[in-house]
Amino acid sequence: MPAYPENNRTWQILQAAERGGYAVPAFNCYNADGVLGSIKAAENLNAPAMVEIFPFSLHFHGPEFVKFAAAACHAAKVPIALHLDHCTLPADVYTALELPFDSIMVDASTEDPEANIEFVSKIVKMAEERGITIEAEMGRIQGGEDGVPTVDMEALYTEPEFAADFMQKTGVHYLAPSFGNIHGPYPPGGPEKYWQLDRLAKIKELNPTIPLVLHGAYPIIPDLYKKTVELGMRKVNLNRNLHDDYLDYLKENIGKVEMTGLQENSIALWVKEAERCIKMLGCDGKAGDVKPIV
């Protein structure tokens, strides 16, 4: 058995993406439909992928849902990791460390930089004992989505020179930088206006071996996202775009189609969008790149 973190599934997936120069989708799921649809899309395209849930699910569904999701991911025909996104409350982090997550995003980005470093460092040490790897955010990715508080403050960008210091002091495995990306709808001009790709390039230049994570990937603009992959993004969190057609179908057909048909047809729309994202990020056919746990 390889040593930590090499024995961790998320690590293996993202290190393969780093070597191959592509990115892996991380599908935000709220129920079994999302988990199963994401796995099916990855299997269809022989792609590595990640399923991620919010702390909401820890409370609403409970630990048995996490165990189901982990078992489904780990039984897939391709490498799929289970990730906890935006874990902002210490109590939720400690709960998650006792569950079968492959990785956890510890989000202390609302704290001052030193408090962020102190908390993340502590969690990295605890996670190592459990074989879990850790993602953290440096700067503040503005906006609100499920599980992420809206922060009423001026945007704080990741300073490239500080990112290396943050990585060294915390021992964190993956970094979610803030370079103008936000959660939720953008002001007029969209991501093209607000993303500072030169800042992203500098962050990667100073942290060449660290897989970077893109938050705020909506709306989907293929050429722009491909550019971020060229600049070092290896994990792209996807949420709203997966739900658009899925939810529209359910709204239009509840009461008209039997439950089995509702599930099959709505999940098929999820799969279609997930496959589009897999191809956009360049990880289709890349499942064999991932070194298996032995």
Sequence and secondary structure as in RCSB ss.txt:
>XXXX:A:sequence
MPAYPENNRTWQILQAAERGGYAVPAFNCYNADGVLGSIKAAENLNAPAMVEIFPFSLHFHGPEFVKFAAAACHA
AKVPIALHLDHCTLPADVYTALELPFDSIMVDASTEDPEANIEFVSKIVKMAEERGITIEAEMGRIQGGEDGVPT
VDMEALYTEPEFAADFMQKTGVHYLAPSFGNIHGPYPPGGPEKYWQLDRLAKIKELNPTIPLVLHGAYPIIPDLY
KKTVELGMRKVNLNRNLHDDYLDYLKENIGKVEMTGLQENSIALWVKEAERCIKMLGCDGKAGDVKPIV
>XXXX:A:secstr
   TTTT HHHHHHHHHHHHT  EEEEE SSHHHHHHHHHHHHHTT  EEEEE HHHHHHT HHHHHHHHHHHHT
SSS EEEEEEEE SHHHHHHHTTTT SEEEE  TTS HHHHHHHHHHHHHHHHHHT EEEEEESB  B BTTB  
  S  B   HHHHHHHHHHH  SEEEE SS  BS   TTHHHHH  HHHHHHHHHHSTTS EEE    S  HHHH
HHHHHTTEEEEEE HHHHHHHHHHHHHHBTTB HHHHHHHHHHHHHHHHHHHHHHHT TT GGGS    
